[in-house]
Amino acid sequence: MATIFDCSDNASLLTGMRLARVAIGRGELVVIPTDTVYGVAADAFNPTAVQRLLDAKHRGRDAPPPVLIPGIPTMEALAETVPPEVRTLVDAFWPGGLTVILPARNSLSWDLGETGGTVALRMPADPIALEILSETGPLAVSSANISGEPAATTAQEAERMLGDSVAVYLDGGVSNPADTVTPGTGSTIVDATALGTPGGELRIVRQGVIPSSEIWAVLAASTESDGVDAAAPGDPE
C-alpha cells in the first residue's frame, strides 16, 4: 500500500521527497501538491509512465497531460517557438496558475498522447513541486483524481481515488492558498499555438484560478507600452 508522507514534518518530508524521486526514476506515479490542486505526476520522457498516469485516471490518449516545469528556460527547451505574448504572460503569472499550450519541439523524444504536436506547460508556485521538478526535470502532471470526479485538494482525497496506482503521496496540506480565487480550481489554460500564423490570436480554453480579465489586461498593458493601440479581445465562450 502506498504511503502518505506528511511534508509539514521534516523527517517525513525528506523521506517522502527521496522516495518520490526514486519512484519517478522507476517510471512510477507520485502525487504532489501544487498551488492549484493536487497532481499525479510521471516522468514526461517515459511513455510507459505517462500511459500509467492515463490508466490511473481512467483517461484516454486523446486527453494528454500537461507538463510541469521548474522554470522559463525549460519552456524554451521544450517549445518550438515562444511568442512575445507568451513571454509577457509567463513573466506576469509564473510561477502560478497559468498553463500555456505551445508547439512542441519536433526533436523531443516523448509520447504524452494525442497532442497534435503541442505541449501544455506550467511552472507551479509550490515549493514542494518546484523542488521535485528541479531534481527530476519536466513531469507529466494531471489533476489527482479519476476522470469525471472532483480534483483532489488533499493527499487523502487523491489516495481514496487513485489508491495503489500511485507509489508515493506527498501531503502538503490543503491545496490553494487563501487568496486563490476559487479553492479547488485548476490552472487557467491558454492556447498560444495560433500566434505563429498570420492573424492568429491567443485563446483561453479553460477558466481557472487566473481570471480571463487579468490575462487580457496584462496583454493590453504590454501592447500599450510598445506603442500599439490595440483593444483587448473579449472573453471566449
C-alpha positions in Angstrom: 0.0 0.0 0.0 1.3 3.5 -0.9 2.4 5.7 1.9 1.3 9.3 2.5 4.2 11.5 3.7 3.4 14.5 5.8 5.5 17.3 4.4 5.0 19.5 7.4 7.3 17.1 9.3 10.9 17.5 8.3 11.8 13.8 8.6 8.7 12.7 6.7 9.4 15.4 4.1 13.0 14.2 3.5 11.9 10.6 3.2 9.0 11.3 1.0 11.0 13.5 -1.4 13.7 10.9 -1.7 11.2 8.1 -2.4 9.3 10.3 -4.8 12.5 10.9 -6.8 13.2 7.2 -6.8 9.6 6.4 -7.9 9.7 8.9 -10.8 13.1 7.4 -11.9 11.5 3.9 -12.0 8.5 5.1 -14.1 6.1 5.0 -11.2 3.5 7.6 -10.2 3.7 10.2 -7.5 1.1 12.6 -6.1 2.3 16.0 -5.3 0.8 19.2 -4.0 0.6 22.2 -6.3 -0.6 25.8 -5.9 -3.9 24.8 -7.6 -5.0 21.2 -6.9 -3.1 18.0 -6.2 -1.4 16.4 -9.2 -0.4 12.9 -10.2 3.0 13.0 -11.8 5.1 10.9 -14.1 8.3 11.2 -16.0 7.3 13.2 -19.1 10.0 11.3 -21.1 8.9 7.8 -20.1 6.0 6.7 -22.3 5.2 3.8 -20.1 4.9 6.1 -17.1 2.7 8.5 -18.9 0.4 5.7 -20.0 0.3 4.5 -16.4 -0.8 8.0 -15.4 -3.6 8.0 -18.0 -4.7 4.5 -16.9 -4.8 5.5 -13.3 -7.1 8.4 -14.1 -9.2 6.2 -16.5 -8.3 8.7 -19.2 -7.6 8.0 -22.9 -4.7 9.2 -25.0 -7.0 11.9 -26.5 -6.6 13.8 -23.2 -2.8 14.2 -22.9 -1.5 15.5 -19.5 0.2 19.0 -19.2 3.8 19.2 -18.3 5.0 20.9 -15.1 8.4 22.6 -15.4 10.9 24.2 -13.0 11.3 27.5 -14.9 11.2 29.6 -18.0 14.5 28.1 -19.5 12.8 24.7 -19.6 9.9 26.3 -21.6 12.4 27.5 -24.1 13.9 24.0 -24.4 10.5 22.2 -24.9 8.6 24.7 -27.1 9.4 25.1 -30.8 8.5 28.8 -30.6 7.6 31.2 -27.7 5.7 34.2 -29.0 6.2 37.6 -27.3 2.7 37.4 -25.9 3.5 34.2 -24.0 6.7 35.7 -22.6 4.6 38.6 -21.3 2.1 36.3 -19.7 4.7 34.0 -18.0 6.6 37.0 -16.7 3.4 38.1 -15.1 1.9 34.8 -13.9 4.7 32.3 -13.4 5.2 30.6 -11.1 1.5 30.3 -10.7 -1.8 29.1 -12.1 -1.3 29.6 -15.8 -0.9 26.8 -18.3 0.3 27.7 -21.8 -0.2 25.5 -24.9 2.7 25.9 -27.4 4.0 24.0 -30.4 6.3 21.3 -29.0 9.8 20.8 -30.4 9.9 18.1 -33.1 13.1 16.8 -31.7 11.6 15.8 -28.3 11.7 12.1 -27.5 8.4 11.7 -25.7 4.9 10.4 -26.0 2.3 12.3 -24.0 -0.7 11.0 -26.1 -2.5 12.6 -29.0 -1.1 16.1 -28.6 -1.2 17.2 -32.2 2.3 18.4 -31.9 1.7 20.7 -28.9 2.6 20.7 -25.3 0.8 22.4 -22.3 3.4 23.9 -19.9 3.1 25.3 -16.4 5.5 26.4 -13.7 3.7 25.9 -10.4 4.1 28.2 -7.3 4.5 25.4 -4.8 7.9 24.8 -3.1 7.5 21.0 -2.9 6.5 20.7 -6.5 9.4 23.0 -7.6 11.9 21.1 -5.5 10.8 17.8 -7.2 10.9 19.4 -10.6 14.4 20.8 -10.1 15.7 17.3 -9.5 13.6 15.2 -11.9 13.1 17.6 -14.8 9.8 18.0 -16.6 6.9 15.9 -15.2 3.7 15.0 -16.9 1.1 16.0 -14.3 -2.6 15.9 -14.3 -5.1 16.5 -11.5 -5.0 13.7 -8.9 -8.4 12.2 -9.5 -10.4 9.7 -11.5 -11.6 11.5 -14.7 -15.1 12.9 -14.1 -14.6 13.2 -10.3 -13.7 16.4 -8.5 -10.0 17.2 -8.4 -8.3 16.3 -5.1 -7.4 19.2 -2.8 -5.8 17.0 -0.2 -3.4 14.0 -0.5 -6.1 11.9 1.3 -8.7 12.7 -1.3 -6.2 11.7 -4.0 -5.4 8.4 -2.3 -9.0 7.5 -2.0 -9.4 7.8 -5.8 -6.0 6.6 -7.1 -5.0 4.1 -4.3 -2.1 1.8 -5.1 -1.7 3.0 -8.7 0.4 5.7 -7.1 3.7 4.8 -5.4 4.2 7.9 -3.2 1.8 10.6 -1.9 3.3 13.9 -0.7 1.0 15.6 1.7 1.4 19.4 1.6 -1.9 20.2 3.3 -5.0 21.6 1.7 -4.2 22.9 -1.8 -4.8 26.5 -2.9 -3.6 29.4 -0.8 -6.3 31.5 1.0 -6.1 34.3 -1.6 -6.9 32.0 -4.6 -10.0 33.0 -6.5 -11.8 29.7 -6.2 -10.4 27.0 -3.9 -10.0 23.7 -5.7 -9.9 25.3 -9.1 -7.2 24.3 -11.6 -5.0 26.5 -13.7 -6.2 28.8 -16.4 -5.2 27.3 -19.8 -4.4 29.5 -22.8 -3.7 28.2 -26.3 -1.0 30.2 -27.9 -0.4 27.9 -30.9 -2.2 30.1 -33.4 0.1 33.1 -32.6 2.6 31.9 -35.1 0.2 32.2 -38.0 -1.0 35.4 -39.7 -4.0 36.9 -37.8 -3.7 34.2 -35.2 -4.9 35.0 -31.7 -4.4 33.7 -28.1 -7.4 31.7 -26.9 -8.5 30.9 -23.4 -9.6 27.3 -23.4 -10.2 26.9 -19.6 -11.1 29.4 -17.0 -9.2 28.7 -13.8 -7.6 30.5 -10.8 -6.4 33.4 -13.0 -9.4 35.4 -14.3 -9.5 36.0 -18.1 -9.8 39.7 -17.4 -6.3 39.6 -15.9 -4.9 37.8 -18.9 -6.3 40.4 -21.3 -5.3 43.3 -19.0 -1.6 42.1 -18.9 -1.5 41.8 -22.7 -3.2 45.1 -23.2 -0.7 46.8 -20.9 2.1 45.2 -22.9 0.9 46.5 -26.3 0.3 49.9 -24.9 3.9 50.0 -23.6 5.1 49.0 -27.0 3.2 51.9 -28.5 0.5 49.8 -30.1 -3.2 50.9 -29.8 -5.0 47.6 -29.6 -8.2 46.7 -27.8 -8.1 43.6 -25.7 -10.4 40.8 -27.0 -13.5 39.7 -25.2 -13.7 36.5 -23.2 -14.2 33.3 -25.2 -17.4 31.4 -25.0 
